[in-house]
Amino acid sequence: MKNKPDYVLHLAAETDVDRCEVNSEHAYKVNAQATKNLALACKESGSTMIYISTGYVFNGEFMREHTEYDIPDPLNVYAKSKYQGELELQGILDRFFIFRSDWMIGGGPGTDKKFVGKIVEQCKNRKEIQAANDISGNPTFARDFASGIKKVIKTGRYGLYHLVNKSACTRYDVALEIVKDMKADVDVIPVSSDMFPLPAPRPRSSALRNYKLELMGMDIMPNWKESLREYLAGWK
C-alpha cells in the first residue's frame, strides 16, 4: 500500500436517522460495510483507526447516563448500523479508538441546521417555542469533541470511549438556555416528543457518561451550558 498514515479519522456516515429508517440498505452500506472496508485498509497499512459512534446505541429505557460498560440495545436502523460498524472494526483491528458522542452541535450561523440553529432562528420570529421535555441527551460541541479526541489518542490507550459535554438535559432545557442567552422575548413550552412524529424511534435517553475518562483522570469535557454560551456568542 502506497499511503500508510499513522491515523485514519473515520467521520463519513449517514447520520440522517429517519433516512436510515426508510432505507436500511443504504444505512448499512454506509455505516457498517464501509466501516469494515476502511478497517481492512487500516489493517493493511498499519494505521490506527478512529471511529465516531453514537449514544443512540442504547435503548434509553432507564433515563440515565450510560457508561462504556452498559450493553448496547439500539432501537432504530441508524443506531443498529453504527453499532455494527463498531463491531466490524473491533473484529478486524487491534489498534483503534471508538468515540461515542451525542447531540453533536457546530457549524455556526448560516450552517447549523440542527436543533440549536433552529431554535436561534425561531427566537427571531416567534413568540412561542415548543421543545420536548421527555427525552434526554448531552449537547456536545464539535470543538470540545475534537480537543478530547486529540488528548485521548496521544495516550495510545486504545479502545472505546464516551466523549460528551457534561450533564444530561432535555431539548426543553437547551431551548430555555438559548432563549435566555439570546435575551429573546419568547416563551418556551415543554411538550411531549409525540408532538414531533418521525419515522425512526428515538431512545428516551441517549445521554452518556465519560466514565472511562473519569477513571483515567482525563475527562476534560466542560459542562454543556458553558460551551453553549461560547457557541452562541458567534450568533450575536
ABEGO torsion letter per residue (X at the ends): XABBBABBBBABBBABAAAAAABAAAAAAAAAAAAAAAAAAAAAAGBBBBBBBBAAABAGAAGBBBBAABBBBBABAAAAAAAAAAAAAAAABABBBBBBBBGBBEGEBGABABAAAAAAAAAAABABBBBBAABBBBBBBAAAAAAAAAAAAAAGBBEBBBBBBBEBBBAAAAAAAAAAAAGBBBBBBBBBAAABBBABBBBABABBBBAAAAAAGABABBBAAAAAAAAAAAAX
